[in-house]
Amino acid sequence: MTSAFHKISATKETPLFIFGDHASRYIPQEFDNLGLTGEDLTRHIAWDIGTETIVRDLCAHFGCAGQLAGVSRLVIDLNRDLTAPGLIPVVSDGTLVSGNENLSDVARQDRIERFYNPYHTALKTALDGFEDPLVLSVHSFTPKPNLGDCRLLDIGLLVKHDADSAEQLREMFMRLGRHFTIGMNEPYSAHDLNHTIDAHVAPRGLRHLAIEVRQDHIDTDEKARDMARVLAGRLEPLVNRSRIDIIKP
């Protein structure tokens, strides 16, 4: 039985929780690769390249708990509302996902019950176990989508409910050297793609960050571990600070 998620246990009482909605490219055998072959199974449409390594390394560094997706977002996108058209994508960045075409209501509900619901239930349970954590969502983006322009941004911070934490992290990048181009609500906006945080984090009023890293910075384990070290140094002050009041729009 395929696990909908992988839990990372805490080794310390660190007020931090880290998760990766798109950390896996695993497609269960019974789905026959959803009709895809070759690089379509390993490129960005299948997963957020490099994010599993970053989440695991950050959890190890801080001794905090975390959670990783257990299946590819092509099976079901865990960072989408159940009513979203892209929940089970038929086309992704110009690629037809034939295994998702004409999906019956029964097959759709099966994926929701096997993967989506357990993932979100586990995430809710994990957050219920904290009094007041900083919550970190880790994603990555392709330097050049097939249906889009080149992206020169190094790191994006998706901001909707907690602008203060994002500004603090951007300030830490500016202070600590090793220059990166940091953008707010780039290459995506949290006002468009923010379901998991909207559902579980914002209603609790928790400090949080949604980080997008360009994939050519983290497309090998070595580079992803280096980026995890970079992020850890810049996150330290935010993890250890006291609660801030969040003003929701």
N, C-alpha and C positions, 0 to 999 in steps of 0.2 A: 504494500500500500504506500503510495507516494505521500510524503509529508508535505503539508501545505506551508509549513514554516519550520525554521530552525531556531531554537532558543539558545541564546548565549547567557550563561549564568554569571552573576556577579561574584567577584572575589573580595570586594570591599563594599563598604556602605557609601558609595559615591553617588551624589544626587544628579545622576546623568543616565539617560536611556537613549540608545542609538538604534535606528532601524533602517532597513533597506528594502523598499517595496519591489524593486526590480533587480535584485542582486543575483537571481538565478536565470540560466537559460535552459533549464531542464524541461524537457517535454516528455511526459510519460509514454511508454512504448505503444500503448493502445491507440494513441493519436497519430501514429505513423508520420511523425515529424510535421503534422498539419499540412502535408503536401509539399513541404519545402525541401530543398537540397542545398549542398555546398555552403557558401559563405552566408547565405541568408539565415542559417542556423547559428551563426556565431557573431554576426554583426549587430549593430546597435538596436535593430528592430526586435531582437530576441531578449535583450537584457541591458542593464546599465553596466557596461564593461568596467571592471576594476573596483566596483563598490563593495563586493563581499570582502575583499582583502582589507579595504579601508575600514569597514565596520568592525571586522574581527580585530584588527590591530589597534584601533582606538579603544575598543572594549578591553583589550588586554592592557593597554597603557593606563587607563583610568580605573581598571578593575570593576567596570560597570556592566550592567545587564544590557542585552540587545536582542534583536530579532531580525531574521533574514527570510525573505520569500523563498519558498521551496520549489516554485515552478516559474516558467517563462511567462512574461507578460503577454505573449502570443496565445497562451492557453486561456488566461484571464488576467486582466490588468487590475492589480490590487489597489492601485491608486486612482481608481475611477469609481464614481457613484454607480449604483446598480442600474440606473436609468441612462447612463451615458452611452452614446453610440459606439464609442471605442472600447467598451468593457471587454468584448471579445472581438478583436479587430479582424475585419475581412480584408482590408488593405492597410499596409503599414509602410510609409515612406515610398509609395509607388509599387510595393511588392504585394501581389495577390497571395493571400493566405487561404488557399483553397479548402483546407480542412475546417475552416470556420464559415464557409459559405453555406447558406440555407440550413443553418443549425436549427434543429427542432427545439421546441420549448422544453422538452424533457431533457435533451442533451445540455441545453443552456443551464437549466436548473441543477443538473448533476454537477457541473463545474462550480457553480456557486456554492453548493453544499459541501463539495469535497475540498475546495481550495479557498474560496473567498471568505466564507463565513468563519471557518476555523482560524484563518490568519487574523481577521479583525477581532474575533473573540479573544484570542491569545494576546493581542496587542492591548485591548481594553483591560484585560486581567492584569497584565504587567504594569500598566500605568496606575491601576487601582492600588497597587502595592507600594506606591511612592507617596510621600507627603507633598513634595514640592521640587520635582526634578527639572533640570534643563533637558529638553528633548531635542535630539538631533536626527534629522532625516537626510540620508545621503543618496544622491543620484549622480549620474554622469550624462554628458551629451556628446554627440558626434561632432567633430570639427567641420564636417561637410555632409549634410543630408543629401540624398539623391534629388529631392525636390525642394532644395533651398540653397541659400548662399553660404559661403565660407564663414565660419565664426572665429573671430580673433580673440574673443573673451577667454580668459583662463578659468575663472571661477565665477559662478553666478550665485547670488543669494536671493531666494524667492521669498518675498515679503508681503504679508497681508495683515496679520494680527499683531506681530511683535517686531516693529521696526527698530526698537532700541537695541535688541540683541544683535540684529544684523549690522547696525551701524557700529556697535562695539567690536564685532569681529572684523569688519572692514578696517577699522582704526588699528586693530592689532596687526593686520597685514601691512599697513603703512608704516608702523613703528618698527617692526622686526626685520625689515630688509627683505632680500630675495624677492624681487619685484614680481608681482602678479597683477594682471588687469582684472579688477573685481567689478562686477556689474550688479545692479539691483533689478530684480525681475527680468533678468536675461539669462539664457536665451528664451526662457518662458516666463510667464507671469503667474504668480501665486493666485491671482484673481481668476485664472483660467484652469490651472492644473494644481490642485491642492487638497484633494479629497481626504486623504488619511489624516492630515493635520486638522482640516476642517471638522472631521468627524470625531476625532479622539483627543486632540491636543488643545485646540482653541476653546472648546466648551469648558475645559478645566481651568482656563486662564493661565496656562503654564508658559514659562519662558521657552522659546524654541527657535531652532534654525533649520532651514531647508537649504542644503548646499548642493550645487551642481558643479561638477568638475569636468573639464574638457578631456575627452577620452585619450587623446594622445599623450597626456601627462600620466596616465595610469593604466596603459594597456599591456603592461607586464607586471608580474608580482613585485619585481624590484622597484619599478617606478611607483606602483600603488603604495608600497610600504614607505617609500620616501615621502609621498604626499601625506600619508597618515602621520608621519613624524612632524611634517610642516603644520598640519592642522592641529595636532595635539598641543604644540607649543603656543599656538594662537588661541586655542580654546581654554587653556588652563585658567586664565583670569575670569572667564565667564562661568566656568563650572564651579569655581570656588566663591563667587560673589553671592550676596544676599538677594532675596527675591526683589524683582521690580514689578511695579504695577503696570498692567497692560491695558491700554485704552483701545477698545475694539471699534473699528469704523462702523 
